[in-house]
Amino acid sequence: MKYTIFLLLLSICHQFTWSQNYQLIDEKVYGYPVFNNIETLSIRIQNDFKTDIERTRAVFIWMAKNLEYDINTSLKPKVKTTFFYSSQRNLKNQIREYQENLATVAFSSRKALCEGFSLLFVELCHYVGLEAIQINGVTKISATEIDVFRTVKDHAWNAVKIQNQWKLIDVTWSAGSRNLETGVWQKDVDDYFFMTPPQQFLTSHYPEHKIWQLIKEPITLSEFFEKPVFYKDYFKNELILSQNQKGVIEVSNNKIIVEFDKKDKNHDLYYTFSNDRYSKLLYLKKTKEKKYQAILDYDGAPSNTLTLYLNNNPIIDFKIIALK
């Protein structure tokens, strides 16, 4: 027991220490002057930071701070890139040239789509001595996407190797977001998607190749879409949603049920449906199977969204379906 507590305290201390280190790295990178080419920036990062994790953090923060998502380009029809080649070697060279050019354009313009973000990350990592790859896949960010199976790849992110272990990173989603009311890009550097634990990353990102799930038992694309939408604050508390709980909740006798394996003893849960102006307290009752259930009255629209909150922050979205 004492040894377990010791390991827990050691882990907490380690996380706190790295949080302090990140802050020092971020402050130094935020003070960087304007760089006109990738090579000059890379030399600066190599001189300022010595370990792989420090250099990875520096590349990540510089990109999240200096690049923005190219909304105007994203609204235009997509043009498919076609390669005409005489051999596999020739094709490989053309792809490499295309990727290097896209990374250079992203760097010089300070604007890019997710492909440009991820390719520039790979290029910068290469220059500072890190191994990184681009990962293409499918994302899920809205309750409307729950249980809506699709295979078209709509996003690109990265994996970087640190101390022989691959870590997942999404610089695009860390640089800011689009204001849904104005359509304008808003800069908001957020490091949640910096080396996010694979199980958490997989709640919103599904890679084209299962190997990049980086978990022992990969899930299928159908299982990915069956799950609810999880917000980052869900992973900051003791609450654990039941493994059997799907993202779609069916209405039965004007009631819906949400089940948890563990509840947060220190904070109350609240909930809203799509058109609610105010949140309501979510009451959890312990079952004979030692689960925690919330049974809610529902007489709303046939299709709706249930959002749970903890500390006034959204943590989970469900899709409500009223059977006819």
Secondary structure, 3 states (H helix, E strand, C coil): CHHHHHHHHHHHHHHHHHHHHHHHHHHHHHCCCCCCCHHHHHHHHHHHCCCHHHHHHHHHHHHHHHCEECHHHHCCCCCCCCCCCCCHHHHHHHHHHHHHHHHHHHHHHCEECHHHHHHHHHHHHHHCCCEEEEEEEEECCCHHHCCCCCCCCCEEEEEEEECCEEEEECCHHHCEEECCCCCCEEECCCHHHECCCHHHHCCCEEECCHHHHCCCCCCCHHHHHHCCEECHHHHHCCCEECCCCCCEEEEECCEEEEEEEECCCCCCEEEEECCCCCCEEECCEECCCCCEEEEEECCCCCEEEEEEEECCEEEEEEEEEECC
